[in-house]
Amino acid sequence: MKKVFGLVIAGGLLASVSVGYAAVSNDCSYDDNGNFHSNGQVYAYGTMQDARTCAAKGLLPDVVLDRLGMFGDSDLAADIKLLNAKAKAEAEAKVK
């Protein structure tokens, strides 16, 4: 009985870790809620460089785009937003 209970708990933990991991793309460390994931930790915010890395691939979530420049350089935020839009457009053009 204890072994079965232990396996159920272990299975539940594995499933919850898998779901959390699936929410983050391999190419972008932000999830859809705008949380930044790094080394198994979840942070409310990443850096502008983290945002730029995702934006270069067109993967920066809208929630992150909306808050860019709130705490930092608004010119850099504008550049990152433009970079993200350009990368998204290029990716969509490849699909068509």
Secondary structure, DSSP 8 states (H G I E B T S, - for coil): -HHHHHHHHHHHHHHHHHHHHHTS-SS-SB-TTS-EEETTEEES---HHHHHHHHTTT---HHHHHHTTSSS-HHHHHHHHHHHHHHHHHHHHHH-
